[in-house]
Amino acid sequence: MLIIFWVIFNHSYNEKSVPDNIIRFMLQFSSSKPCMQASDHAYVDTVDISIWRYKILEELGDGTCGSVFKAFNIETFEIVAVKKMKRKFYFWEECMNLREVKALCKLNHPNIVKLKEVVRENNELFFIFEYMEHNLYQIMKEQQRPFSEGEIRSFMSQMLQGLVHMHGNGYFHRDLKPENLLVTKDFLKIADFGLAREVLSMPPYTEYVSTRWYRAPEVLLQSSYYTPAIDMWAVGAILAELFTLSPIFPGER
């Protein structure tokens, strides 16, 4: 358990990004397997493909910016996740300038969810993602017994490998939490890059980021001058929750 508190209380640095040796240390703790390799950039199809080739099967979730559906591609027979944005988009340029699109076009890693297509039709915008069966929050909620050390190591290793790739390619997430960690057959991917920012972007940043239980102290104190190290605070909070099956810092204030 000491590693949890080391991560949480040593999350703050002066550098623009979290030092590589810190994350490498965490990877050594969390996994005996080598880091997965990833190519430099993701390929995202952005041509005007009709959304009607996707048959909606069920709604998976509804958020402030959009709703997510499980869908079936009638041409490829593939199950996908379709995120429909709630606002209208009248030009391709504004679609491609969204933070989520810009980040996922640069990130290509086995532990980061894949954005397969961006579809704009009748001024409505749809993101087509690979489909994942669960999120880590659902798994913890339904867990009848404590996770084994091996299970925790596996989840942490995969999350940290995705984070290494993300920070190394110039982005920090700002909303790491169990709901944004998608899992299929014990394979984990980081998702929901709607709040992602470039490491080299200049503060001040918005103060209202991340879910309160995983929010670093500087963000809770409404500082707009924080660094990618806030992702490491969230990592420590998630690690503690995997051990205890309850948030380490619950509360509303």
C-alpha positions, 0 to 999 in steps of 0.5 A: 500500500505504500506505493499508493501514497507515494504516487498520490503525495509525490504527484506534483512537479515543475516540469511540463510533463511527468518525468519518465523515470517516475512512470517507468518505476510504476511500470516496474511495480505493476508488471513483469511484462515489457511495455507494448509497442505502438506506432507513431500516429493513428489512422482515422477515416474522416471521409463523408461515410454514411452513418446509416451503415451502422445499426444502433443496438442499445444506448451505453451512456449519456453525457454532457457532450454526447451519447454513446451507443453500441452499434453494428456495422452492416458492411463489415459485421463489426460491433462498434461504439458510436458517440453522437455529439449533441451540438451541431457541426457545420464545417469539417474544420471545427470537427477536426479541431476538437481536442478529442479528435486531435489527440486520438489522431496522434495517439496509437497504442494498444492501451488507448481506445481506437477512434476508427472513423469521424462521420459528419452527416446533416451537420451531426457529428459521430465518432466511431470507436472500437467496442469495449465490453465494460468499464472499470467502474462497472467491474469494481461495482460488481466485484464480489471479492477483492482483486488479486495482486496479479489482476491489479498489476495487470490493470495498472500496467496497462493504464500506465503504458497508455499514459506513457504513450500519451504523455510522450506524445504531448497530451495529458488526459485530465479526467482519468477515472474508472469509468474512462478505463474500458475493459474487454477480457482483462484488456484495458484501454484509456478512453474519453479524451474530451478534456485532453490538453497538449503538454506544451499548451500554455496555462491557465487551464480550466479549473473544472476538470476531472471527477472530484474523487480523482481530482488533484489538490491543486485542481480542487483548490481551483488553481488554473496553473497545473501540469500533467502530473494531475494524471498521476494523482488520479493513477494513485487514487485508482490504484487505491480503489482497486485494492479497497473497492471504494474511493480513497477520497470520497465526498462532495466538498 
